Amino acid sequence: MPRVLLLLICVICFSPVLRAQKAQNEVACFAERQDNAAHKKKLWNGYEVSLGPARNPEEVEYRCTAAIYNSAGRVVFRTSGFNVVFDEDQTGEDFDGDGEPEVVFRTDTGGGNHRCWSYIIFSLSPKPRKLFEIAVEGRVDFEKDKDGKMVIWKRTAGPFGFNSMAAQPFAEKVLRVRQGKLVDATPEFCGKILSEENEDYRIEKQVLTPENLGKFQKGGGPQGDNEEIISALLSRALQHVFCRQFDEALSDLNLWPEASRLKMKTGFADFIQANNPEFALKLRESAEKK
C-alpha cells in the first residue's frame, strides 16, 4: 500500500457511520445518528456508566455525553462530545499497574474531523480520578509487555506545511504509565521500530533510495514523487529524534535540497522545540553553520 494512502488512513478519525455499524449493541452515541439510545452499564464496586444523547441536544455544543455514577448516585466523572464511546475492549484493563481495572472512553470533540478523538483513561481506585488522556493523531494501540505492564503505541504526527495533509509525516512514540502518568519509553523499543520487521521502516527504505533522493535534491522526478519522499524523509528523521538518535536525524535532514534546507530546519526546530528542546537547539546550530 502506498505510504501516502497509509498516512491518509491514519489521520482520518473514526467515522461516526462506520462506528455505528460496528455493533448494534455498542455503548455509544454519535451526533449524526437520529436513533441514539440511552445506555446504562454496570461497572464494579457499585459504579455505573450512563451514556447517550444530551437532554437538550439543540441547546448544547456537544450532543453526546457519558457519566460515571457512584453507588450514591453522584457523578464522579463526565465527558461530552459530538461522539462518545464507552470502550468495552479496554475497560477493565489495568493501565497504571496498581492491580485495579480502569474505565476507558473515546470522545470526539472535533465534529468527526481529522484528529478529533481522544482516549480517556479513568480510575475508580483508590478514589475516582482521570489518569490521563491520549489524543488520537494517527493510531493508538495498547498491549502488555512480558511482565503484564501496559505499553501504549502512539502514531504521532510530525511537522506540517511541507506536504499535503494526506502525506504529513508520522513516527512512533511508545508510552508507559508510571505513578499514574504517561512517560515516554520510545528509546526502549527503537530496535524493533527501526528494523525490517516494521512495515513503516521497510516502506521508508524503499522510498528513500539513492536514485529517489538524487532526483529530490535536484528538484526533479516524476510528478507526485517528491511528496512521498518528503513524507518518508521527515518521518524517518522524526523517528530518530523520538529514539534520541540525534546524529542520525540530522543526517536525514541534511539530505534535503540545499536551496530550501535552512527553511526546513527552522520549521522542524520550531515544531520539535516543546517536546525535544535538545534536538531543536542542535538543529538550529546546524542551520547557523550553513
Summary of the structure (lengths in Angstrom):
residues: 290
radius of gyration: 21.8
end to end distance: 37.7
largest distance: 69.5
contacts: 873
relative contact order: 0.10
helix: 35%
strand: 27%
